[in-house]
C-alpha cells in the first residue's frame, strides 16, 4: 500500500495528470488544425503558386470528413 500512496503523491506533486490531459488535447487539436490547413487554406493559396494544380472539391470533402472524425472522437 505504501507504493500506491507514494505513486499518488508523485502524481499530485508533479501534476502528471494535467500534463497527460494537455497532451491528449494537443494531439486531437493537431489533427483538426492540419485538416483545416491542408484542405481549406492551401487550396486558396495554391492558385497563386505557379505549376500547382488542386482539386478544390476533393480538399473540402476531406476536410469535412476529418472534422466529423474529430467530433466523433470527443
DSSP file (Angstrom, degrees, kcal/mol; ACC not computed):
  #  RESIDUE AA STRUCTURE BP1 BP2  ACC     N-H-->O    O-->H-N    N-H-->O    O-->H-N    TCO  KAPPA ALPHA  PHI   PSI    X-CA   Y-CA   Z-CA
    1    1 A X     >        0   0    0      0, 0.0     4,-2.1     0, 0.0     5,-0.2   0.000 360.0 360.0 360.0 -29.2    0.0    0.0    0.0
    2    2 A X  H  >  +     0   0    0      1,-0.2     4,-2.5     2,-0.2     5,-0.2   0.885 360.0  54.6 -64.6 -36.8    2.9    2.3    0.6
    3    3 A X  H  > S+     0   0    0      1,-0.2     4,-2.1     2,-0.2    -1,-0.2   0.911 108.5  48.6 -61.9 -42.4    3.9    2.1   -3.0
    4    4 A X  H  > S+     0   0    0      2,-0.2     4,-2.2     1,-0.2    -1,-0.2   0.897 111.3  50.1 -65.1 -40.2    0.4    3.2   -4.1
    5    5 A X  H  X S+     0   0    0     -4,-2.1     4,-2.1     2,-0.2    -2,-0.2   0.906 110.9  48.8 -65.5 -41.9    0.4    6.1   -1.7
    6    6 A X  H  X S+     0   0    0     -4,-2.5     4,-2.3     2,-0.2    -1,-0.2   0.877 109.8  52.8 -64.8 -37.0    3.8    7.2   -2.9
    7    7 A X  H  X S+     0   0    0     -4,-2.1     4,-2.3     2,-0.2    -2,-0.2   0.919 108.8  48.9 -64.5 -43.3    2.6    7.0   -6.5
    8    8 A X  H  X S+     0   0    0     -4,-2.2     4,-2.1     2,-0.2     5,-0.2   0.891 110.7  51.1 -62.8 -39.9   -0.4    9.2   -5.8
    9    9 A X  H  X S+     0   0    0     -4,-2.1     4,-2.7     2,-0.2    -1,-0.2   0.901 109.0  51.4 -64.0 -40.3    1.8   11.7   -4.1
   10   10 A X  H  X S+     0   0    0     -4,-2.3     4,-2.3     2,-0.2     6,-0.3   0.924 109.0  50.8 -60.7 -45.1    4.1   11.7   -7.1
   11   11 A X  H  <>S+     0   0    0     -4,-2.3     5,-1.4     1,-0.2     4,-0.5   0.902 116.0  40.6 -61.7 -41.9    1.1   12.3   -9.4
   12   12 A X  H  <5S+     0   0    0     -4,-2.1     3,-0.3     3,-0.2    -1,-0.2   0.871 114.0  52.5 -76.1 -36.3   -0.2   15.3   -7.4
   13   13 A X  H  <5S+     0   0    0     -4,-2.7    -2,-0.2     1,-0.2    -3,-0.2   0.928 120.8  30.8 -66.2 -44.9    3.2   16.8   -6.7
   14   14 A X  T  <5S-     0   0    0     -4,-2.3    -1,-0.2    -5,-0.2    -2,-0.2   0.345 102.1-126.8 -99.8   6.8    4.4   16.9  -10.3
   15   15 A X  T  >5 +     0   0    0     -4,-0.5     4,-1.5    -3,-0.3    -3,-0.2   0.892  48.3 160.8  52.1  48.3    0.9   17.4  -11.8
   16   16 A X  H  >< +     0   0    0     -5,-1.4     4,-2.2    -6,-0.3     5,-0.2   0.847  67.0  57.3 -68.6 -36.2    1.3   14.4  -14.2
   17   17 A X  H  > S+     0   0    0     -6,-0.5     4,-2.4     1,-0.2    -1,-0.2   0.920 105.8  49.6 -64.8 -43.1   -2.4   14.1  -14.8
   18   18 A X  H  > S+     0   0    0      1,-0.2     4,-2.3     2,-0.2    -1,-0.2   0.884 110.4  51.0 -62.5 -38.2   -2.7   17.6  -16.1
   19   19 A X  H  X S+     0   0    0     -4,-1.5     4,-2.0     2,-0.2    -1,-0.2   0.897 109.6  50.1 -65.1 -40.8    0.2   17.1  -18.4
   20   20 A X  H  X S+     0   0    0     -4,-2.2     4,-2.1     2,-0.2    -2,-0.2   0.905 110.9  48.9 -65.2 -42.0   -1.4   13.9  -19.8
   21   21 A X  H  X S+     0   0    0     -4,-2.4     4,-2.4     1,-0.2     5,-0.2   0.918 110.8  50.4 -63.7 -43.3   -4.7   15.7  -20.4
   22   22 A X  H  X S+     0   0    0     -4,-2.3     4,-2.3     1,-0.2    -1,-0.2   0.876 109.1  52.4 -62.6 -37.4   -2.9   18.6  -22.2
   23   23 A X  H  X S+     0   0    0     -4,-2.0     4,-2.2     2,-0.2    -1,-0.2   0.916 110.1  47.4 -64.4 -43.9   -1.0   16.1  -24.3
   24   24 A X  H  X S+     0   0    0     -4,-2.1     4,-2.0     2,-0.2    -2,-0.2   0.912 113.0  48.2 -65.8 -43.1   -4.3   14.3  -25.4
   25   25 A X  H  X S+     0   0    0     -4,-2.4     4,-2.6     1,-0.2     5,-0.2   0.906 111.3  51.5 -63.8 -40.9   -6.0   17.6  -26.2
   26   26 A X  H  X S+     0   0    0     -4,-2.3     4,-2.0    -5,-0.2    -2,-0.2   0.889 108.6  50.7 -62.7 -39.7   -3.0   18.8  -28.2
   27   27 A X  H  X S+     0   0    0     -4,-2.2     4,-1.3     2,-0.2    -1,-0.2   0.898 112.7  46.0 -65.7 -40.2   -2.9   15.6  -30.2
   28   28 A X  H  X S+     0   0    0     -4,-2.0     4,-1.4     1,-0.2    -2,-0.2   0.904 113.1  48.9 -68.9 -40.9   -6.6   15.9  -31.1
   29   29 A X  H  X S+     0   0    0     -4,-2.6     4,-2.7     1,-0.2     5,-0.2   0.836 104.0  61.9 -68.0 -31.8   -6.3   19.6  -31.9
   30   30 A X  H  X S+     0   0    0     -4,-2.0     4,-2.5     1,-0.2    -1,-0.2   0.920 103.6  47.6 -61.0 -44.3   -3.3   18.9  -34.1
   31   31 A X  H  X S+     0   0    0     -4,-1.3     4,-1.9     2,-0.2    -1,-0.2   0.880 113.0  49.1 -66.6 -36.2   -5.3   16.7  -36.5
   32   32 A X  H  X S+     0   0    0     -4,-1.4     4,-2.1     2,-0.2    -2,-0.2   0.936 113.4  45.1 -67.6 -45.7   -8.1   19.3  -36.7
   33   33 A X  H  X S+     0   0    0     -4,-2.7     4,-2.5     1,-0.2     5,-0.2   0.893 111.6  53.0 -66.3 -39.8   -5.7   22.1  -37.5
   34   34 A X  H  X S+     0   0    0     -4,-2.5     4,-2.8    -5,-0.2     5,-0.2   0.906 109.3  49.9 -61.4 -40.8   -3.8   20.0  -40.0
   35   35 A X  H  X S+     0   0    0     -4,-1.9     4,-2.5    -5,-0.2     5,-0.3   0.913 110.5  48.9 -64.0 -43.3   -7.0   19.2  -41.8
   36   36 A X  H  X>S+     0   0    0     -4,-2.1     5,-1.8     2,-0.2     4,-1.8   0.918 115.4  44.0 -63.6 -43.5   -8.1   22.9  -41.9
   37   37 A X  I  <>S+     0   0    0     -4,-2.5     5,-2.5     3,-0.2     6,-0.2   0.949 118.5  42.5 -66.9 -48.5   -4.7   24.0  -43.3
   38   38 A X  I  <5S+     0   0    0     -4,-2.8    -2,-0.2    -5,-0.2    -1,-0.2   0.855 127.0  29.3 -67.5 -35.5   -4.4   21.2  -45.8
   39   39 A X  I  <5S+     0   0    0     -4,-2.5    -1,-0.2    -5,-0.2    -2,-0.2   0.576 132.2  22.7-107.9 -11.3   -8.0   21.2  -47.1
   40   40 A X  I  X5S+     0   0    0     -4,-1.8     4,-0.7    -5,-0.3    -3,-0.2   0.726 125.0  35.4-119.9 -51.8   -9.2   24.8  -46.7
   41   41 A X  I >><S+     0   0    0     -5,-1.8     4,-1.9     2,-0.2     3,-0.6   0.929 113.9  53.7 -76.7 -45.8   -6.3   27.3  -46.5
   42   42 A X  H 3><S+     0   0    0     -5,-2.5     4,-2.9     1,-0.2    -1,-0.2   0.886 104.4  54.3 -61.3 -41.0   -3.9   25.6  -49.0
   43   43 A X  H 3> S+     0   0    0      1,-0.2     4,-0.6    -6,-0.2    -1,-0.2   0.820 110.3  49.1 -62.9 -26.3   -6.4   25.4  -51.9
   44   44 A X  H << S+     0   0    0     -4,-0.7     3,-0.2    -3,-0.6    -1,-0.2   0.881 117.0  40.3 -75.8 -38.1   -7.0   29.1  -51.5
   45   45 A X  H >< S+     0   0    0     -4,-1.9     3,-1.8     1,-0.2     4,-0.3   0.849 100.3  72.7 -78.8 -35.6   -3.3   29.9  -51.5
   46   46 A X  H >< S+     0   0    0     -4,-2.9     3,-2.0     1,-0.3     6,-0.2   0.758  81.7  67.4 -61.6 -29.5   -2.1   27.5  -54.2
   47   47 A X  T 3< S+     0   0    0     -4,-0.6    -1,-0.3     1,-0.3    -2,-0.1   0.790 100.3  53.9 -60.2 -21.3   -3.6   29.3  -57.3
   48   48 A X  T <  S+     0   0    0     -3,-1.8     2,-0.5    -4,-0.2    -1,-0.3   0.534  95.1  79.4 -87.6  -6.4   -1.0   32.0  -56.6
   49   49 A X  S X  S-     0   0    0     -3,-2.0     3,-0.7    -4,-0.3     0, 0.0  -0.902  87.8-121.8-101.4 124.3    1.8   29.5  -56.6
   50   50 A X  T 3  S+     0   0    0     -2,-0.5     3,-0.1     1,-0.2    -2,-0.1  -0.240  85.1  18.7 -68.3 154.1    2.9   28.5  -60.2
   51   51 A X  T 3  S+     0   0    0      1,-0.2     2,-0.4    -4,-0.1    -1,-0.2   0.751  92.7 119.6  62.8  30.2    2.8   24.9  -61.5
   52   52 A X    <   -     0   0    0     -3,-0.7     2,-0.4    -6,-0.2    -1,-0.2  -0.988  42.4-165.9-124.3 134.7    0.4   23.6  -58.9
   53   53 A X        -     0   0    0     -2,-0.4     2,-0.4    -3,-0.1    -6,-0.0  -0.958   8.4-171.3-118.3 139.4   -3.0   22.0  -59.6
   54   54 A X        -     0   0    0     -2,-0.4     2,-0.9   -11,-0.1     3,-0.1  -0.962  25.7-141.0-131.1 145.3   -5.5   21.4  -56.9
   55   55 A X     >  -     0   0    0     -2,-0.4     4,-1.9     1,-0.2     3,-0.2  -0.835  23.6-172.9-102.6  92.7   -8.8   19.6  -56.8
   56   56 A X  H  > S+     0   0    0     -2,-0.9     4,-2.3     1,-0.2     5,-0.2   0.887  78.9  51.9 -59.8 -44.9  -10.7   22.0  -54.5
   57   57 A X  H  > S+     0   0    0      1,-0.2     4,-2.3     2,-0.2    -1,-0.2   0.908 108.2  52.4 -60.9 -41.1  -13.8   19.9  -54.1
   58   58 A X  H  > S+     0   0    0      1,-0.2     4,-2.3     2,-0.2    -1,-0.2   0.901 109.3  49.9 -60.6 -41.4  -11.8   16.9  -53.0
   59   59 A X  H  X S+     0   0    0     -4,-1.9     4,-2.2     2,-0.2    -1,-0.2   0.893 109.8  49.7 -67.6 -39.7  -10.0   19.0  -50.4
   60   60 A X  H  X S+     0   0    0     -4,-2.3     4,-2.3     2,-0.2    -1,-0.2   0.899 111.5  49.3 -66.3 -39.0  -13.2   20.4  -48.9
   61   61 A X  H  X S+     0   0    0     -4,-2.3     4,-2.3    -5,-0.2    -2,-0.2   0.909 110.5  50.3 -66.0 -40.8  -14.7   16.9  -48.7
   62   62 A X  H  X S+     0   0    0     -4,-2.3     4,-2.3     2,-0.2    -2,-0.2   0.895 109.4  52.0 -62.6 -38.9  -11.6   15.6  -47.0
   63   63 A X  H  X S+     0   0    0     -4,-2.2     4,-2.4     2,-0.2    -2,-0.2   0.930 109.5  48.7 -63.4 -44.8  -11.8   18.5  -44.5
   64   64 A X  H  X S+     0   0    0     -4,-2.3     4,-2.3     1,-0.2    -1,-0.2   0.894 111.0  50.8 -62.8 -39.0  -15.4   17.7  -43.7
   65   65 A X  H  X S+     0   0    0     -4,-2.3     4,-2.2     2,-0.2    -1,-0.2   0.910 111.1  48.1 -64.3 -41.5  -14.5   14.0  -43.2
   66   66 A X  H  X S+     0   0    0     -4,-2.3     4,-2.2     2,-0.2    -2,-0.2   0.880 110.9  50.5 -68.0 -37.5  -11.7   14.9  -40.9
   67   67 A X  H  X S+     0   0    0     -4,-2.4     4,-2.5     2,-0.2    -1,-0.2   0.917 110.8  49.4 -65.3 -42.3  -13.8   17.3  -38.8
   68   68 A X  H  X S+     0   0    0     -4,-2.3     4,-2.0     1,-0.2    -2,-0.2   0.906 110.8  50.0 -63.1 -40.7  -16.5   14.6  -38.5
   69   69 A X  H  X S+     0   0    0     -4,-2.2     4,-1.4     2,-0.2    -1,-0.2   0.898 110.8  50.1 -63.0 -40.4  -13.9   12.1  -37.4
   70   70 A X  H  X S+     0   0    0     -4,-2.2     4,-0.9     1,-0.2     3,-0.2   0.920 111.3  47.9 -63.9 -44.0  -12.6   14.6  -34.8
   71   71 A X  H  < S+     0   0    0     -4,-2.5     3,-0.3     1,-0.2    -1,-0.2   0.831 107.6  55.6 -68.7 -31.4  -16.0   15.3  -33.4
   72   72 A X  H  < S+     0   0    0     -4,-2.0    -1,-0.2     1,-0.2    -2,-0.2   0.821 101.9  57.9 -69.8 -29.5  -16.8   11.6  -33.2
   73   73 A X  H  <        0   0    0     -4,-1.4    -1,-0.2    -3,-0.2    -2,-0.2   0.811 360.0 360.0 -68.3 -28.5  -13.7   11.0  -31.0
   74   74 A X     <        0   0    0     -4,-0.9    -1,-0.2    -3,-0.3    -2,-0.2   0.434 360.0 360.0-102.9 360.0  -15.0   13.5  -28.5
